[in-house]
Amino acid sequence: MERWVWYAVVSMVFAGFTSVIAKQGLAGISGELGLTVRTVFVAVFVMGFAAVAVSRTEWGSLQTGNYVWLGLSGVTTAVSWVFYYKALKEGQVSTVALIDKGSFIVAVVLAWLILGERITLRIGVGSGLILAGLVVVSRK
């Protein structure tokens, strides 16, 4: 198995823990405050990680396009997190997390439109199954 697949699996496992742990952390506080506290921890951890893992020469390779696209990614992440925490505060983790993972379908369509990635039969069927799962789990 390729290394990036392992990275994705580790990401998936930790993302699953994240939702449950966050729901516990929201007890007695607003989603907004919970998100703020979590984001401070994320920022400190990521800055520490970058200090260890990113060489000084690599910092010099940043270009305007990197800042623009990564900045836009940061904005969309922030908006996603704000609404995710609002949903998590009020809803069930299993339903909120699954609906959030519907972002896969959005990513597939945007990757096709913007990046020119192909939508193969495998990706189309997988997207359809995710959509079906979203409908099944989100209906009461």
N, C-alpha and C positions, 0 to 999 in steps of 0.2 A: 504494500500500500504506500502511496506517495506521502511524503511528509506533510504536505498541505492538508491532506485528508485527516491525518491525526490531529493537526491543529484545529481543524473544524470540529472534530468530535469532542476534543477537550473544551472548545468554546461552547458547544451544545450542552455538555454536562454542567459546566459552570453557569450558563444562562438559565438552566432549569433550577439550579439551587438558588440563583439570584431572585427569582420571582417569589419563591416560598419564604426565603429569608427576609425579603423586603416586606412582604405581607405581615410577618411577625413584627418587624420594626415599625410598622405604621400604627400599631396599637396605641390609641390615645392621642395621636397627633394627626395633623392634616397630611395629605399626599404631597402638598407643596413643601412643607417643612421636611418631610422624609426624603424627598428628592434632593433638597438642598444639602442635607447632611450627607447623603450617599455620594453626591457629586463632589463634595470636598474630599472625601476619602478616595474617590476615583482619581481626582486630580493629583493628590499627593502621591498615590501609588504610581501613577503613570509617569509623573515627573521623576521620581526616584528610579523607575525602570529605565527611562530614557537616559538618565545620567550614567547608568551602568552599561546600557546596551548600544547606545548610539555614539559613534566616534565623532570627534570634533570636526574632522574633514567632511563628514556627511552633512553636518549642519550647514556648511558652506555651499552645498549643492542645491539648497532650496531656491526655487524660482517663484516668480509672481504667480504663475499658474498653480503651483502647489498650494500657495497660501489661499488663493481664491477658491479652488475646488475643495480643499480640506476645510476651509472656513465655512463654506456652504454645507459641507457634510456635518460640521459641528452644529450649525443652526438647525438642520433637519433632525439631527440626533436629539438636540435639546427639546424641540417641539414634540418629537416622538416620546421622549421620556416624561415630559409634563403630562401628556394625555395618558400614557401608560400608567403612571402613578395615580392619576385621578381614577382610572378604571380599576386598578388594583385595590385601591382603598374601598371601593364600593362593590366590586364584583368578586366572583370566585377565581382563584388563581388558575385553575384548569381552563376555564373559558377565556379569561383575559390573555393568558399566555398563548393559547392556540390562535386566537384572533390576531394577536401581534405577529405570530409566525406567518400569517397570511401575507406579510410583507414580502415573502418569497415570490409570490405571484406578481406583485408590483415591481420587484427587482428584475424579474425575468422580462417583463414587458419593457421596462425602461432600458435594460441592457440591450434588448433587441432594437429599440428605437434610437437610442443615443450611441451605443457602442458597436452596433452592428452584429451582436452575437446571434447565433442561430437558435431558433426554437425547434429542437428536434422532437420526434415522436415521444421519446423517453421523457423529455422535459414537459411536453404538453400533457402527457398522461399523468405524470407526477403532480403537475400544477392542478389538474382536474381533481385528483384524489385529495390534495390539500384543501381545495375549495369545497369538496364534498364533506370532508371532515369538519371544516369550519361550520358548514350548515348544520350538520348533525349535532355537534357539541353545543353550538350557540342557541339552538332551539330548545324551548322548555317543553 
